[in-house]
Each structure stands twice: as C-alpha cells, then as structure tokens.
Amino acid sequence: MNDLKNRLISYDCRFYAGDRPCIWHKQEGLLCKCRQYEPTKETLLIIKLDAIGDVLRTTCLLPVIAKAWTGIKISWITRPESVPLLENNPYIAEVIPYGMDAFVHLSSRTFDRVVNLDAGKTSAGMAALASAGHKTGYVMHEAGYVTGTNQAAEEWLRMGVFDDLKKVNKRSYQDIMCSILGLPADGMEYVLKLTDAELKNADDHLKKIGIALNKHIIGIHTGGGGRWRLKQWKEESFIQLISELAADPHTDAQILLFGGPLEAELNKRIAKSVNGTVFDAGSDNALRHFASLVKQCSVILSADSLAMHIALATGRRTVVLFGPTSSSEIELFGLGEKIIAPLECVSCYKKECDIIPNCMDSLSVEVVKKAVLRQLHSGR
C-alpha cells in the first residue's frame, strides 16, 4: 500500500494516458520517470474528421509538426471509422472519437494549439469551440460561415469553392497543408504502424485463399470510393487487364482482388470472367486487416481512393488512375506513377458526366498494364 501511495506519476509526460498504462509501461514495464520520459512543452489538438483517406494522408504532417514544435503532445479528434488508422501512431498521445467524448474534451480542456485543416462546418465549429491560445486552419464564424485563419488557408478554401481554381492547382495536398501551418514541406511521410500480429494474420489469410507468400502479388483495388462514383475504372477494363497480366510471361506474379462492400458483386463477376486466374481478398475486411493485406503486395493498382493512401502508407509500389479528381494533389513519395485520363476536362470534380467515353473509361488497358509491370519490376 505504501508503494501505491508513493508511486510517482509523470503527469507532464507526453505518453501519460491517465486511464491506462502508457505504451512504455505496457511494452517494457517501465516506471515514471523512465528513459522514455518526454516532458510536454505544448499541447496540440488536431481536428480531422473526413474522409478516411484524407485522415490517413494528413498523418504525413506529423513528422513535420514534431520536428518544428518539439515537446508537443498531440490529441486528434476524428470520426470513429477512422480511429483504427491512428492506432499505435507514435506521434499521437490520444485519439478521441467524434461524438460526446469529443465535446467533453472541448468543453473541459485548454490546448496551446488547435489545428483544423477541414473547411467543413462541423470541423470548423469544433475548432471555434476549442479553448486554445493559437488556432490554425479553419474556424466557424459566429455568423455561421467558415473562414480561414491565414492567407494560405483562405487560398485553399477558395479552391474548395471554385472548381476552376481546383483544376489548375499543381501543388500537393501535403504541401498546401504545410503552407497553412507555416512549416517547411520536407520530411513528410505517411504514419501507419501495423503490428507483427496483424501482419501474421494477413499472411494466414493469404495462405488460406491459396496465395504463395514466396511469390510476388499484384493487388488490384476495383473501387472508386462511395463519394466519387466516376473515379471507378470500368469492369471490362479490369477483366482485360487481368487476363493480359495472367497470360504475360513477364508478369510472374499472383493477382489479388481488393474491394469493399460496394465492390463485392463486381469482384465476383470479374473473378468469374477471368476463369480463376485471380484470388479474392474479400470485401468485408476490417480496416487494419485490409492495410495488412495490402502490405503483403508488391504493387497496388487503385483509383484515387483509400486503397491508394493505404498502399502508400505501407510503402507499396503504386499505380494510380486519375480522372475526375486532381492528380496534382496526390503525393506518391517516389513510390509509383500516375495514369491520367487523356481528356482536357480531367479534374472536373463532377459526380455525373455525359461524355462518352468519360475520363476513366478512356484510360488504356495497355498503358495501365505497362505501368503495373514497371512498378512490379521496380519493386523487385
């Protein structure tokens, strides 16, 4: 009992969680103050709710923030579906799911800094509610509209409001976000930490469906995301590509289909059409398990989607198909190549299109195949 009364707690350590052991006590049994002790100099709240892929690509800013603002303790509010992607992140002290818990934190705490890089009213409203000495990004004006906290934020806001400005932009999302933060755009990288147990579960899954782990795997994600239906490549093109890759003597790789619930029936039709030359990873995989499966691949083919962000976050060679969304905003970090539709109207951000063939349908199977093979051999 005396030990219980006298046991030191380093409340100011950035790893202190309060309601559970810190990561270092859990992993190594260390006690306060241990060799991992880092005193908190500042507290930072990041508000990033939408969408899951955007949440993941925003992790690229964490190494830059940690380097510039040393000793910072980071809390992150996001929607519950994105929480798994932030688990085990060494830069984040706590992940707070959007909901009642988040508003309890906002009403009872004071932060040194709040960063909200979303111009959505919910995110901006939360940033306005937060008590902080310095706010960066977007806040809700008391009149009910969203406003930027600096000139760089206002410029990004205009790109969200005017499609013509979005279309001519040549800067990556991460570069623009760094300019809003006032930080140098170097040292960025996705931060997604998968555990050994998660990777073993992925290996077991792949072996169960017949994948040989000693051979290369080409992962093909057939979805385009729920928000932008026009980002999806057409079914016939996937079938032709898979058939040609399977018949190509230079491929020497297994082909693995990926997708979510929206692609379940599509992937079944594709698999049936190519006569069993592909393996299906399933369409109901939990988020971190999906990421662990992607990490086992040598190259991933995807539209501008969550699958692309996960491929980049897990260090996979990646081929990305672009049509209605901006290719300039996507930073590949030297891990692949972009295939951009050969039409002047690309990056239109339209949800419906009456052009036949549309931008994604105009993407050549031959061009995509060559890119996949280049990345496959480059990865080797």
N, C-alpha and C positions, 0 to 999 in steps of 0.2 A: 504493500500500500504506500509506503514511503517513496518507493521508486516511482509509483504512479503520480504522486504529488510533485515530485522533483524533476520529472522528465521534461526536458526543455522542448519547446515548440518554436521553430523559427517562423513566426508569422509573416515576416517580411521576405521570406524566400519565394522566388517566383514559381517554385514547384509545389508550394503549400496548397493543398486542396481543401482542407477543412473537414469534410465529411468522409474522407477515405485516406488511406496511406498514399504518400507521394510515390511517384514512379520509382525512385531510387530505394525507398524502404521496401517496396514491393519486390523489386528485382534483386536487390543485394542485401536487404536487411539493414541498410544504413540508418543512423540516428542523427537528429539535429545536434549541432551543426556539423554536417559531413563535408567531404571533399567536393561534393556537387552543389554545395550551398551557393546560391546566387542572390544577393540582396536586390530587392525590387527598387529601381530608381524612379520608374514611371509606370502607370497603368494605362493600357490601351484597350478600348472596345472597338472591335470591327463588326460592323453590321453588313452582312452579305447573305441575302435570302434566296435570290433567284438567279438563274436556274441551276440545276445540279452541276452541269458542265462549267458554268460561269463561276460557281463556288470553287471548283477544283482549280480552274486556271488562275483564280485570284491568289491561291497559295503560292504562286510564283513570286509574289511580292514579299512574302515573309522573310526570306534571307536578306533582302534589301533593307527591310524595316529593322530587323535585328542588328544589322551592321551599323545602321545610321543612328538608331535610338538604343544604345546599349543599356542593358539592365531593365528592359521593358517587359512587363508582364501582360500577356495578350489574352483577352477574353473574346470569344467570337459567337455572335448570335446568328443562327441560320435555321432554315426550316428542318423539321425532323427527318425528312427523306435525305437530306444532305449530311446529316451528322456523321454517318459511318465513314465518309471520306476524310473527315477531320480527326478521326480517332488515331491515337499514337503519334500525333504530329508533335515533334519536339519543340516547335516554336510556340505552341498554343497551351496556355495554362488550363483553360476550361472552355468547353463548347456548351453553349446554352441553347436548347431548342426553342424556336419561336413558339410563343404561347404564354400562358400565365407565368411560368417560371421567368421568362424574359422580362416581363413587365414588373415582376417583383424586384429583379436586379436593377432595372432602370429607375424604379421609384425609391430604392433604398441605398444606392451607391453613388459615389462620386469618382469619376475617372479623370486622369490627366489629359487624355486624348480620346476623341471618338472619330473613327474613320468610317464613312458610309459612301461607297462608290456606286450605289444604285440610285437612279433618279425616280424610282417608283415611289408612290405616295406613302405606302406602308413603311418602307425603309427610311424615307426622309422624315416621316413623322416620328419614328423611334429615335432618330438622331436628334431631332428637335427636343424630344422629351428628356434625353440623357443629360445628366449633370456632368459637365466637363469644362476644363479650362480652355481647351482648344478643339475645334471641330473642323474636319476636312472632308470635302466631297459635297454631299447634298443634304439639305435640311428642308423641312416644311415651313413655309412662311405662314404667319398667323392668318393670312387671307385665304389660305388653302391651296396655294400652288408651290411647286418645288423650285428651289433656287440653289445655284452653286455657291460655294464659299470662296472661290477664287476664279481667275480668268480661265485657267486650264479646265476647270470643272464646267464653266459656262460653255466653253467650246465643245466639250463632249456632249453636253446637254443639247446643244443645237444640232449636233449630228444625229441624236436620237429623235429630234423633232422634224428634221428636214432630210428626206431620203436622198436628195441630190448631193448634200454635203457628205452623207454617209458613203455614197457611191465613189466619190473622188478621194476619200481618205486613203493614205498609203502607210499609215502608222499602225503598229500592232496594238492590241488592247493593253498589254502589259506596259508598253512604252507610254501610252496615254495615261494610264493609271499612275505611273511613276511621276509624270509631269504634274498631275493633280496633287500628289503627295509632296512634290518638291524634292524628290530624291533621284539620284542617278539611276539610269536604267541599265545597270550591269550587275552580274551576279545572280540573276533571276533563274529559278528552276522550279518545276512542279515539286510539291512535297506531298508524297503519299507513301506512308510506311506500312507495308504488309508484313505480317508475322511469318515465322517459319512454319507454324502450324497451318496458317491459311494457304501457304504455297504448297504444303504437303497435301492438303485437302484438294487443291486444284490438280495436282499430279494424280491423285487417286481417282478423281472424276474423269480425267482424260484417259487413263488406263481402262477404266470401266467401259467407256464407249468405244474402245478399240484403238486409241491413238498410241503410237510408239513414241516414247519420250526421247529416244535417241535419234529421231529424225526431225527435220525442220517442219514447222507448221505455218501455213498461211492462214491467218484469221480474216474472215470476211464478215463485216457487220452490215446487214442489209437494210437497217432502219435509217430514217432521216430525222427522227425526233417528232414528238407529238405536235409541237408548235408550228413547225415549218414543213408541211407535207411535201412541198415541192423540192425539198433537199434530197429526196429519195431517188436513187437510180432505178430504172425500170427493171422489172422482173426478167424480161427476155435478155437483157444485157448481162445480168448476173449469171443466168444459165449458160449463155455463150462463153463468158469469161471462164467459168469453172470448167466447162467442157474442154476449152482450149488449154487451160493450165494443166488439167489432168492428162491430156494427150501429149503435152510438150515434154520431150525427153530431157530438156534442160531444167525443168522445174524441180524434180526430185524432192517434193515436199507434200505433206498431207494438207488437206484443205478443211478448215473448220468453220462452220457457220455460227455466227452470233446474232442475237436479236433479243428484243424484249417481248412482252406480251402482245404488242401490236404486230410483231413480225412472226408470230408462232405459225400461223397458217401459210404465210408466204414462204417461210423456210422449209416447211413440209413439202410444198409444191416444187420448190427448187430442188430439194434432195431427190424427189421422185423423178424429176425431169432429167437429172444427170446420172441416173442409174447407179446410185450408191457410191459415187466417186467422192462424196464429201461426208464429213462427220458433223453431227448437230450437237452443239454445246448445250442446247436447251434455251428456253425463252423465259424461264422463271427464276434465274439465279439472283441471289441476294447481291447487293452492290459490291461488297468487298470480295465476295467469291468470284463475281464476274471479273473484277480487276485482277484477281489472282490467276484466272484462266487466261486473260489477255497477256499477262506477263510471261506465260509459257510459249507464246508465239514468237516467230522470228520476224514477221512483218504483219501489219494490220492494214486492211483496206476499209475505209469508212468515209461516210459523208462528214460534213461539219457538224459533229454531234458529240454527245457524252462519250461515246466509244473512242472517238479521236482523242479527247482530252485524257482519257484513262490510258490509252496507248502511249501517249507522250509522257504521262506521269510515271509509267512503268518502264520507260526507256526503250520502247519498241520502235523499230523502223516502221514508218507510217506513210501510207499514200492516202491523200485526202481529196475527195471530189467536191468541187465548188460550183454552185450555180447561183441561186438567189441571194446568198449571203456573202459577206465580204471575205475574200481570201487574204487581204492585207492585214486584217485584224488578228489573224491567226499566226502565232509564232511557233515554228516547228523545232527550234533549238538545234538545228542541224541533223534532225532525226528522220528526214524523209523529203517528200516532194508533194507539190500541189498540182492537181489536174483541174484546170479552169475551163469552163464551158466556152467554146469559141463564138460567143454572141456578144454584141455590143451592150445588150440590156442586162448583163450579169450584175449581181449585187443590187437587184431591184427591191429586195425585201418584200415582194408581193406574196400573198398567200394563195392567189389564184392567177392563172395565166392562160391566155387563149392562143399563144404562139405554138405552132406545130411544125417541127418538134420543139419542145421547150428546152431550156438550157441544159437540164440534167439529161434529157433524152438524147441530146446532141453529142454527149460525151462518147468518144470512140472506144469500143472494146479493145481494139488493137493498142491504142495509146495507153489505156489503163493497164493492160497486160504487160506491156514493156516496162511500165513504171514499177509494177509489183515485182517483176523479175529483177530489175535493177536493185531495188531495195533488199530483196531476198539475198542476192549475191553480195551486196554491200555489207549486210549484216554478218555474213559468213567471214 
